[in-house]
Amino acid sequence: MRSTIETRGRVIAITGAARGIGLAIARQLAEAGARVAIGDLDEAAAKAAAAELPGTAAGFALDVTDSDSFTAFIDAVEQQWGPVDVLVNNAGVMWVGRFDEEPESATRRQLDVNLHGVIRGVRIAAPRMRKRGRGHIVTVASAASKLAPPGEASYAATKHGVFGYLSAVRAELHGSGVELSVVMPTVVDTELAVGTSSGSVAMLTPEDVASAVAGVIARPRFAVTVPREVSLLITLTGLLPDKLRGALYRKLIPNQVAALDGDRHTRAKYEAGLTENTGENR
């Protein structure tokens, strides 16, 4: 009930939200009474997704790798409904495999979408929020912000970068009225994660992440893991000597190289879109 009360009537813009986790977030927030803006590289899909949501929703074109596009997205939302109360940085891409086999185009795309896209969103939205003395930016990152599964080297690097960037900006915004949050789920059952292993924890659904995002909007806090117990794993392993930490990681953290060994075709369609710069949805 609390999240519904906190969300009703608020203007919430979500990146990469035409499908997957972003769409689940949009649906849950729209059901709670928010005015939801779906931004996506695929404008037609964004508009179609918005048309299917309950309440008030609209779809917009958005390329998170382009500052002009991101600015135009925020401007369009504010022209339609007024100031953006919450920006959800959700757009993300992932290439999986051996570090020395990753195409340079895939590395560049992950940096552009996962890291630079978040930086761009914060730079564009946070100053507007600071000027008003209120606002909230929620970034959907990954447990890979704190852990580093084999086979996700560049992806983990982008998520570690996101956590570090948001930590620094949060300190700069202290006392401004602008909240920053980072939501870090384990493996989620979406196109981005097809063919990968969830390791020692059950695979999450997009709705699991959407509930975490709705919860952190209702009760802002900086770092949230999904599931919660992952934060305990991160804390405990940080206290262990390197040899024991490595052994525990090998037991609990999924090895995506092994998961895909000899079966790369399961990700062929998704990663073709990634290297051709045609997708940015979780």
C-alpha atoms as a printed R data frame, in Angstrom:
    type eleno elety resid chain resno      x       y       z
1   ATOM     1    CA   MET     A     1  0.000   0.000   0.000
2   ATOM     2    CA   ARG     A     2  2.807   2.413   0.874
3   ATOM     3    CA   SER     A     3  4.392   2.184  -2.595
4   ATOM     4    CA   THR     A     4  1.034   2.968  -4.213
5   ATOM     5    CA   ILE     A     5  0.598   6.046  -2.026
6   ATOM     6    CA   GLU     A     6  4.152   7.240  -2.694
7   ATOM     7    CA   THR     A     7  3.897   6.653  -6.448
8   ATOM     8    CA   ARG     A     8  0.436   7.963  -7.340
9   ATOM     9    CA   GLY     A     9  0.562  10.945  -9.681
10  ATOM    10    CA   ARG     A    10  4.350  11.057  -9.898
11  ATOM    11    CA   VAL     A    11  6.068  11.457 -13.258
12  ATOM    12    CA   ILE     A    12  8.450   8.545 -13.791
13  ATOM    13    CA   ALA     A    13 10.676   8.186 -16.867
14  ATOM    14    CA   ILE     A    14 12.196   4.769 -17.600
15  ATOM    15    CA   THR     A    15 14.944   3.999 -20.116
16  ATOM    16    CA   GLY     A    16 15.031   0.811 -22.169
17  ATOM    17    CA   ALA     A    17 11.466   0.055 -21.129
18  ATOM    18    CA   ALA     A    18  9.730  -1.379 -24.188
19  ATOM    19    CA   ARG     A    19 10.273  -4.934 -22.944
20  ATOM    20    CA   GLY     A    20 11.926  -7.020 -20.249
21  ATOM    21    CA   ILE     A    21 12.716  -5.517 -16.850
22  ATOM    22    CA   GLY     A    22 11.937  -1.980 -18.000
23  ATOM    23    CA   LEU     A    23  8.441  -2.913 -19.120
24  ATOM    24    CA   ALA     A    24  7.786  -4.789 -15.869
25  ATOM    25    CA   ILE     A    25  8.831  -1.675 -13.945
26  ATOM    26    CA   ALA     A    26  6.620   0.510 -16.117
27  ATOM    27    CA   ARG     A    27  3.623  -1.773 -15.631
28  ATOM    28    CA   GLN     A    28  3.974  -1.984 -11.870
29  ATOM    29    CA   LEU     A    29  4.396   1.781 -11.479
30  ATOM    30    CA   ALA     A    30  1.513   2.534 -13.848
31  ATOM    31    CA   GLU     A    31 -0.711   0.192 -11.850
32  ATOM    32    CA   ALA     A    32  0.297   2.129  -8.742
33  ATOM    33    CA   GLY     A    33 -0.939   5.371 -10.308
34  ATOM    34    CA   ALA     A    34  2.243   6.921 -11.688
35  ATOM    35    CA   ARG     A    35  2.451   8.732 -15.004
36  ATOM    36    CA   VAL     A    36  4.943   6.538 -16.824
37  ATOM    37    CA   ALA     A    37  7.178   7.527 -19.737
38  ATOM    38    CA   ILE     A    38  8.647   4.601 -21.637
39  ATOM    39    CA   GLY     A    39 11.857   5.549 -23.419
40  ATOM    40    CA   ASP     A    40 13.371   3.098 -25.891
41  ATOM    41    CA   LEU     A    41 15.622   2.901 -28.928
42  ATOM    42    CA   ASP     A    42 12.657   1.215 -30.648
43  ATOM    43    CA   GLU     A    43 10.123   4.069 -30.619
44  ATOM    44    CA   ALA     A    44  7.334   1.977 -32.140
45  ATOM    45    CA   ALA     A    45  7.770  -0.697 -29.466
46  ATOM    46    CA   ALA     A    46  7.798   1.984 -26.756
47  ATOM    47    CA   LYS     A    47  4.509   3.446 -27.968
48  ATOM    48    CA   ALA     A    48  2.940   0.000 -28.332
49  ATOM    49    CA   ALA     A    49  4.026  -0.984 -24.832
50  ATOM    50    CA   ALA     A    50  2.641   2.241 -23.369
51  ATOM    51    CA   ALA     A    51 -0.697   1.651 -25.081
52  ATOM    52    CA   GLU     A    52 -1.032  -1.670 -23.279
53  ATOM    53    CA   LEU     A    53 -0.419  -0.276 -19.797
54  ATOM    54    CA   PRO     A    54 -3.156   0.743 -17.383
55  ATOM    55    CA   GLY     A    55 -3.522   4.342 -16.279
56  ATOM    56    CA   THR     A    56 -1.346   7.077 -17.796
57  ATOM    57    CA   ALA     A    57  1.596   6.076 -19.960
58  ATOM    58    CA   ALA     A    58  3.320   7.240 -23.122
59  ATOM    59    CA   GLY     A    59  6.153   5.966 -25.321
60  ATOM    60    CA   PHE     A    60  9.088   8.032 -26.542
61  ATOM    61    CA   ALA     A    61 12.161   7.559 -28.715
62  ATOM    62    CA   LEU     A    62 15.364   7.391 -26.695
63  ATOM    63    CA   ASP     A    63 18.959   6.543 -27.493
64  ATOM    64    CA   VAL     A    64 20.800   6.574 -24.166
65  ATOM    65    CA   THR     A    65 24.125   6.789 -26.004
66  ATOM    66    CA   ASP     A    66 23.230  10.198 -27.431
67  ATOM    67    CA   SER     A    67 23.034  13.280 -25.191
68  ATOM    68    CA   ASP     A    68 20.722  15.165 -27.546
69  ATOM    69    CA   SER     A    69 18.332  12.206 -27.638
70  ATOM    70    CA   PHE     A    70 18.376  11.832 -23.852
71  ATOM    71    CA   THR     A    71 17.758  15.548 -23.352
72  ATOM    72    CA   ALA     A    72 14.927  15.492 -25.892
73  ATOM    73    CA   PHE     A    73 13.367  12.554 -24.036
74  ATOM    74    CA   ILE     A    74 13.372  14.348 -20.678
75  ATOM    75    CA   ASP     A    75 12.169  17.573 -22.328
76  ATOM    76    CA   ALA     A    76  9.286  15.768 -24.051
77  ATOM    77    CA   VAL     A    77  8.171  14.077 -20.836
78  ATOM    78    CA   GLU     A    78  8.271  17.353 -18.913
79  ATOM    79    CA   GLN     A    79  6.361  19.183 -21.638
80  ATOM    80    CA   GLN     A    80  3.635  16.549 -21.461
81  ATOM    81    CA   TRP     A    81  3.328  16.047 -17.694
82  ATOM    82    CA   GLY     A    82  5.629  18.430 -15.866
83  ATOM    83    CA   PRO     A    83  8.922  17.818 -14.035
84  ATOM    84    CA   VAL     A    84 10.261  14.265 -13.903
85  ATOM    85    CA   ASP     A    85 10.025  13.097 -10.296
86  ATOM    86    CA   VAL     A    86 11.901   9.832 -10.866
87  ATOM    87    CA   LEU     A    87 14.289   8.730 -13.606
88  ATOM    88    CA   VAL     A    88 14.875   4.992 -13.809
89  ATOM    89    CA   ASN     A    89 18.101   4.202 -15.669
90  ATOM    90    CA   ASN     A    90 17.300   0.695 -16.872
91  ATOM    91    CA   ALA     A    91 18.737   0.303 -20.387
92  ATOM    92    CA   GLY     A    92 21.486  -2.284 -20.474
93  ATOM    93    CA   VAL     A    93 23.257  -4.797 -22.730
94  ATOM    94    CA   MET     A    94 25.551  -7.749 -22.079
95  ATOM    95    CA   TRP     A    95 27.969  -9.838 -24.097
96  ATOM    96    CA   VAL     A    96 28.910 -13.170 -22.511
97  ATOM    97    CA   GLY     A    97 31.980 -15.274 -23.199
98  ATOM    98    CA   ARG     A    98 35.727 -15.473 -22.845
99  ATOM    99    CA   PHE     A    99 37.305 -12.036 -22.352
100 ATOM   100    CA   ASP     A   100 39.723 -12.484 -25.272
101 ATOM   101    CA   GLU     A   101 36.946 -13.489 -27.679
102 ATOM   102    CA   GLU     A   102 34.695 -10.488 -27.049
103 ATOM   103    CA   PRO     A   103 34.322  -8.324 -30.184
104 ATOM   104    CA   GLU     A   104 35.518  -4.762 -29.719
105 ATOM   105    CA   SER     A   105 32.131  -3.541 -30.942
106 ATOM   106    CA   ALA     A   106 30.441  -5.431 -28.079
107 ATOM   107    CA   THR     A   107 32.841  -3.951 -25.519
108 ATOM   108    CA   ARG     A   108 32.200  -0.463 -26.841
109 ATOM   109    CA   ARG     A   109 28.426  -0.972 -26.863
110 ATOM   110    CA   GLN     A   110 28.400  -2.124 -23.230
111 ATOM   111    CA   LEU     A   111 30.420   0.901 -22.164
112 ATOM   112    CA   ASP     A   112 28.216   3.250 -24.190
113 ATOM   113    CA   VAL     A   113 24.888   1.904 -22.899
114 ATOM   114    CA   ASN     A   114 25.607   0.529 -19.427
115 ATOM   115    CA   LEU     A   115 28.060   3.111 -18.131
116 ATOM   116    CA   HIS     A   116 27.947   6.215 -20.302
117 ATOM   117    CA   GLY     A   117 24.163   5.923 -20.607
118 ATOM   118    CA   VAL     A   118 23.800   6.079 -16.823
119 ATOM   119    CA   ILE     A   119 26.290   8.954 -16.534
120 ATOM   120    CA   ARG     A   120 24.418  10.801 -19.266
121 ATOM   121    CA   GLY     A   121 21.057  10.307 -17.568
122 ATOM   122    CA   VAL     A   122 22.359  11.562 -14.224
123 ATOM   123    CA   ARG     A   123 24.039  14.595 -15.785
124 ATOM   124    CA   ILE     A   124 20.844  15.561 -17.606
125 ATOM   125    CA   ALA     A   125 18.259  14.815 -14.913
126 ATOM   126    CA   ALA     A   126 20.016  15.523 -11.605
127 ATOM   127    CA   PRO     A   127 20.710  19.249 -12.144
128 ATOM   128    CA   ARG     A   128 17.024  19.829 -12.927
129 ATOM   129    CA   MET     A   129 16.043  17.944  -9.794
130 ATOM   130    CA   ARG     A   130 18.625  19.779  -7.678
131 ATOM   131    CA   LYS     A   131 17.265  23.108  -8.879
132 ATOM   132    CA   ARG     A   132 13.785  22.065  -7.686
133 ATOM   133    CA   GLY     A   133 15.153  20.640  -4.456
134 ATOM   134    CA   ARG     A   134 13.660  17.197  -5.036
135 ATOM   135    CA   GLY     A   135 13.912  14.163  -7.276
136 ATOM   136    CA   HIS     A   136 15.073  10.566  -7.397
137 ATOM   137    CA   ILE     A   137 17.262   8.663  -9.847
138 ATOM   138    CA   VAL     A   138 17.070   4.874  -9.634
139 ATOM   139    CA   THR     A   139 19.594   2.856 -11.633
140 ATOM   140    CA   VAL     A   140 19.027  -0.813 -12.373
141 ATOM   141    CA   ALA     A   141 22.567  -2.162 -12.303
142 ATOM   142    CA   SER     A   142 23.476  -5.758 -11.405
143 ATOM   143    CA   ALA     A   143 24.978  -7.906  -8.688
144 ATOM   144    CA   ALA     A   144 27.939  -7.702 -11.083
145 ATOM   145    CA   SER     A   145 28.433  -4.213  -9.610
146 ATOM   146    CA   LYS     A   146 29.997  -5.999  -6.640
147 ATOM   147    CA   LEU     A   147 30.795  -9.455  -8.007
148 ATOM   148    CA   ALA     A   148 32.487 -10.477 -11.254
149 ATOM   149    CA   PRO     A   149 31.257 -13.706 -12.846
150 ATOM   150    CA   PRO     A   150 33.656 -15.341 -15.321
151 ATOM   151    CA   GLY     A   151 32.375 -14.641 -18.819
152 ATOM   152    CA   GLU     A   152 31.053 -11.189 -17.927
153 ATOM   153    CA   ALA     A   153 34.308  -9.234 -17.703
154 ATOM   154    CA   SER     A   154 33.317  -6.098 -19.622
155 ATOM   155    CA   TYR     A   155 29.750  -6.185 -18.340
156 ATOM   156    CA   ALA     A   156 31.003  -6.393 -14.742
157 ATOM   157    CA   ALA     A   157 33.437  -3.551 -15.443
158 ATOM   158    CA   THR     A   158 30.568  -1.314 -16.579
159 ATOM   159    CA   LYS     A   159 28.499  -2.179 -13.513
160 ATOM   160    CA   HIS     A   160 31.408  -1.617 -11.124
161 ATOM   161    CA   GLY     A   161 31.829   1.746 -12.855
162 ATOM   162    CA   VAL     A   162 28.159   2.585 -12.385
163 ATOM   163    CA   PHE     A   163 28.356   1.867  -8.661
164 ATOM   164    CA   GLY     A   164 31.461   3.992  -8.247
165 ATOM   165    CA   TYR     A   165 30.031   6.862 -10.268
166 ATOM   166    CA   LEU     A   166 26.745   6.914  -8.370
167 ATOM   167    CA   SER     A   167 28.561   6.715  -5.023
168 ATOM   168    CA   ALA     A   168 30.572   9.841  -5.866
169 ATOM   169    CA   VAL     A   169 27.615  11.779  -7.268
170 ATOM   170    CA   ARG     A   170 25.535  10.844  -4.249
171 ATOM   171    CA   ALA     A   171 28.124  12.485  -2.012
172 ATOM   172    CA   GLU     A   172 28.034  15.624  -4.179
173 ATOM   173    CA   LEU     A   173 24.236  15.752  -3.989
174 ATOM   174    CA   HIS     A   174 24.052  15.273  -0.228
175 ATOM   175    CA   GLY     A   175 21.532  17.703   1.244
176 ATOM   176    CA   SER     A   176 20.185  18.729  -2.167
177 ATOM   177    CA   GLY     A   177 16.910  16.815  -1.923
178 ATOM   178    CA   VAL     A   178 17.937  14.535  -4.805
179 ATOM   179    CA   GLU     A   179 18.056  10.814  -3.987
180 ATOM   180    CA   LEU     A   180 20.166   8.236  -5.826
181 ATOM   181    CA   SER     A   181 19.541   4.500  -5.653
182 ATOM   182    CA   VAL     A   182 21.186   1.511  -7.320
183 ATOM   183    CA   VAL     A   183 19.287  -1.781  -7.601
184 ATOM   184    CA   MET     A   184 21.521  -4.824  -8.085
185 ATOM   185    CA   PRO     A   185 19.724  -8.022  -9.132
186 ATOM   186    CA   THR     A   186 21.282 -11.396  -9.793
187 ATOM   187    CA   VAL     A   187 20.462 -13.130 -13.096
188 ATOM   188    CA   VAL     A   188 17.019 -12.218 -14.436
189 ATOM   189    CA   ASP     A   189 14.986 -14.263 -16.919
190 ATOM   190    CA   THR     A   190 15.152 -11.882 -19.890
191 ATOM   191    CA   GLU     A   191 16.590 -11.872 -23.390
192 ATOM   192    CA   LEU     A   192 19.773 -10.280 -22.041
193 ATOM   193    CA   ALA     A   193 20.501 -13.332 -19.881
194 ATOM   194    CA   VAL     A   194 19.432 -16.082 -22.279
195 ATOM   195    CA   GLY     A   195 21.681 -19.126 -22.029
196 ATOM   196    CA   THR     A   196 23.398 -17.999 -18.823
197 ATOM   197    CA   SER     A   197 23.440 -19.619 -15.384
198 ATOM   198    CA   SER     A   198 22.005 -18.106 -12.204
199 ATOM   199    CA   GLY     A   199 24.504 -20.018 -10.066
200 ATOM   200    CA   SER     A   200 23.540 -20.742  -6.480
201 ATOM   201    CA   VAL     A   201 20.393 -18.586  -6.456
202 ATOM   202    CA   ALA     A   202 17.107 -18.999  -8.290
203 ATOM   203    CA   MET     A   203 16.712 -17.028 -11.495
204 ATOM   204    CA   LEU     A   204 14.722 -13.851 -10.911
205 ATOM   205    CA   THR     A   205 11.755 -12.608 -12.920
206 ATOM   206    CA   PRO     A   206 11.451  -9.066 -14.291
207 ATOM   207    CA   GLU     A   207  8.628  -8.585 -11.788
208 ATOM   208    CA   ASP     A   208 11.034  -9.296  -8.907
209 ATOM   209    CA   VAL     A   209 13.209  -6.401 -10.018
210 ATOM   210    CA   ALA     A   210 10.191  -4.180 -10.662
211 ATOM   211    CA   SER     A   211  9.027  -4.745  -7.075
212 ATOM   212    CA   ALA     A   212 12.472  -3.762  -5.781
213 ATOM   213    CA   VAL     A   213 12.415  -0.569  -7.857
214 ATOM   214    CA   ALA     A   214  8.917   0.318  -6.653
215 ATOM   215    CA   GLY     A   215 10.034  -0.341  -3.095
216 ATOM   216    CA   VAL     A   216 13.076   1.897  -3.312
217 ATOM   217    CA   ILE     A   217 11.009   4.697  -4.841
218 ATOM   218    CA   ALA     A   218  8.620   4.445  -1.882
219 ATOM   219    CA   ARG     A   219 11.440   4.237   0.664
220 ATOM   220    CA   PRO     A   220 14.649   5.645  -0.841
221 ATOM   221    CA   ARG     A   221 17.959   4.011   0.062
222 ATOM   222    CA   PHE     A   222 21.166   3.825  -1.890
223 ATOM   223    CA   ALA     A   223 22.114   0.189  -2.450
224 ATOM   224    CA   VAL     A   224 19.616  -2.637  -2.851
225 ATOM   225    CA   THR     A   225 20.432  -6.208  -3.861
226 ATOM   226    CA   VAL     A   226 17.867  -8.626  -5.258
227 ATOM   227    CA   PRO     A   227 17.570 -11.027  -3.538
228 ATOM   228    CA   ARG     A   228 18.522  -9.346  -0.259
229 ATOM   229    CA   GLU     A   229 20.800 -12.126   0.942
230 ATOM   230    CA   VAL     A   230 23.290 -11.354  -1.826
231 ATOM   231    CA   SER     A   231 24.356  -8.288   0.160
232 ATOM   232    CA   LEU     A   232 25.353 -10.616   3.006
233 ATOM   233    CA   LEU     A   233 27.424 -12.731   0.609
234 ATOM   234    CA   ILE     A   234 29.189  -9.613  -0.663
235 ATOM   235    CA   THR     A   235 29.918  -8.391   2.857
236 ATOM   236    CA   LEU     A   236 31.128 -11.734   4.191
237 ATOM   237    CA   THR     A   237 33.346 -12.593   1.246
238 ATOM   238    CA   GLY     A   238 34.980  -9.181   1.555
239 ATOM   239    CA   LEU     A   239 36.226 -10.207   4.989
240 ATOM   240    CA   LEU     A   240 37.802 -13.474   3.853
241 ATOM   241    CA   PRO     A   241 41.413 -13.990   2.815
242 ATOM   242    CA   ASP     A   242 41.889 -14.178  -0.933
243 ATOM   243    CA   LYS     A   243 42.243 -17.959  -1.157
244 ATOM   244    CA   LEU     A   244 39.031 -18.652   0.753
245 ATOM   245    CA   ARG     A   245 37.181 -15.874  -1.063
246 ATOM   246    CA   GLY     A   246 38.179 -17.343  -4.419
247 ATOM   247    CA   ALA     A   247 37.007 -20.812  -3.406
248 ATOM   248    CA   LEU     A   248 33.648 -19.466  -2.221
249 ATOM   249    CA   TYR     A   249 33.214 -17.441  -5.408
250 ATOM   250    CA   ARG     A   250 33.861 -20.518  -7.535
251 ATOM   251    CA   LYS     A   251 31.193 -22.387  -5.597
252 ATOM   252    CA   LEU     A   252 28.504 -19.699  -5.512
253 ATOM   253    CA   ILE     A   253 29.070 -17.326  -8.450
254 ATOM   254    CA   PRO     A   254 27.998 -18.614 -11.874
255 ATOM   255    CA   ASN     A   255 30.729 -19.293 -14.398
256 ATOM   256    CA   GLN     A   256 29.175 -18.076 -17.624
257 ATOM   257    CA   VAL     A   257 32.055 -19.318 -19.752
258 ATOM   258    CA   ALA     A   258 31.284 -22.846 -18.583
259 ATOM   259    CA   ALA     A   259 27.535 -22.288 -18.941
260 ATOM   260    CA   LEU     A   260 27.908 -21.371 -22.620
261 ATOM   261    CA   ASP     A   261 30.798 -23.656 -23.497
262 ATOM   262    CA   GLY     A   262 29.940 -25.322 -26.808
263 ATOM   263    CA   ASP     A   263 26.491 -23.713 -26.910
264 ATOM   264    CA   ARG     A   264 27.032 -20.130 -28.044
265 ATOM   265    CA   HIS     A   265 24.189 -20.326 -30.567
266 ATOM   266    CA   THR     A   266 21.673 -19.757 -27.750
267 ATOM   267    CA   ARG     A   267 22.820 -16.117 -27.549
268 ATOM   268    CA   ALA     A   268 23.518 -15.606 -31.239
269 ATOM   269    CA   LYS     A   269 20.385 -13.598 -32.048
270 ATOM   270    CA   TYR     A   270 20.682 -11.314 -29.016
271 ATOM   271    CA   GLU     A   271 24.388 -10.672 -29.444
272 ATOM   272    CA   ALA     A   272 24.025 -10.005 -33.169
273 ATOM   273    CA   GLY     A   273 21.754  -7.098 -32.225
274 ATOM   274    CA   LEU     A   274 24.273  -6.003 -29.599
275 ATOM   275    CA   THR     A   275 27.240  -5.840 -31.954
276 ATOM   276    CA   GLU     A   276 25.075  -4.106 -34.579
277 ATOM   277    CA   ASN     A   277 23.949  -1.472 -32.016
278 ATOM   278    CA   THR     A   278 20.247  -2.269 -32.400
279 ATOM   279    CA   GLY     A   279 19.270  -3.109 -28.830
280 ATOM   280    CA   GLU     A   280 19.488  -1.792 -25.275
281 ATOM   281    CA   ASN     A   281 16.888  -3.682 -23.265
282 ATOM   282    CA   ARG     A   282 17.379  -5.915 -20.288
